């Protein structure tokens, strides 16, 4: 079951500075606009990886994230 749902505000948390998405997305806030199921959890043996969260960032950009990259918002 997904921890976050459509309409939830989230903060992007990518602490690994070597991750290519860190510089662009880390610390940004947005709203979940869609949940997408896939078989990622089967590959990693972690059911959290079976949901992709489509997030509309406050900048207007839309990006997909896994659960491990999302936290509750600071604002």
C-alpha positions as CSV (number, residue, x, y, z in Angstrom):
1,X,0.0,0.0,0.0
2,X,1.3,3.5,-0.9
3,X,2.3,5.7,2.0
4,X,1.5,8.8,0.0
5,X,-1.7,9.4,-2.1
6,X,-2.7,11.8,-4.9
7,X,-3.0,15.3,-3.6
8,X,-0.4,14.9,-0.8
9,X,2.3,17.5,-0.5
10,X,5.8,16.0,-0.4
11,X,9.5,17.1,-0.2
12,X,12.1,15.5,-2.5
13,X,14.9,14.0,-0.5
14,X,17.9,12.7,-2.4
15,X,20.8,12.9,0.1
16,X,23.3,11.2,-2.2
17,X,25.2,14.1,-3.7
18,X,26.6,11.8,-6.5
19,X,23.0,11.0,-7.6
20,X,22.5,12.8,-10.9
21,X,19.0,14.0,-9.7
22,X,20.4,15.5,-6.4
23,X,21.4,18.9,-7.7
24,X,18.1,19.5,-9.6
25,X,15.5,18.0,-7.3
26,X,16.8,17.6,-3.7
27,X,14.8,19.8,-1.3
28,X,12.1,20.8,-3.7
29,X,8.4,20.5,-2.8
30,X,5.4,19.4,-4.8
31,X,2.1,17.6,-4.9
32,X,1.5,14.0,-5.9
33,X,-0.7,14.0,-9.0
34,X,-0.6,10.3,-10.0
35,X,0.4,6.9,-8.7
36,X,1.7,4.4,-11.2
37,X,2.2,0.7,-10.4
38,X,5.0,-1.3,-11.9
39,X,7.0,-4.4,-11.1
40,X,10.0,-2.6,-9.5
41,X,9.3,-4.3,-6.2
42,X,9.6,-7.7,-7.7
43,X,13.1,-6.8,-8.9
44,X,14.3,-5.3,-5.6
45,X,12.2,-7.5,-3.2
46,X,10.8,-4.3,-1.7
47,X,7.1,-3.6,-2.2
48,X,7.7,0.1,-1.8
49,X,9.5,0.0,-5.2
50,X,6.2,-1.1,-7.0
51,X,4.8,2.4,-6.9
52,X,6.0,5.4,-8.9
53,X,4.8,8.8,-7.6
54,X,4.3,11.4,-10.2
55,X,5.0,14.8,-8.5
56,X,4.1,18.2,-9.8
57,X,6.8,20.4,-8.3
58,X,6.2,23.9,-7.1
59,X,8.3,25.0,-10.1
60,X,5.6,23.6,-12.5
61,X,7.9,20.7,-13.6
62,X,6.5,17.2,-13.3
63,X,8.8,14.3,-12.4
64,X,8.4,10.6,-11.3
65,X,10.0,9.4,-8.0
66,X,10.1,6.3,-5.9
67,X,9.0,6.2,-2.2
68,X,12.7,6.4,-1.0
69,X,13.0,9.9,-2.5
70,X,9.9,11.4,-0.8
71,X,9.4,12.8,2.7
72,X,6.6,14.9,4.3
73,X,6.9,18.6,3.4
74,X,8.8,21.1,5.5
75,X,6.2,23.9,4.9
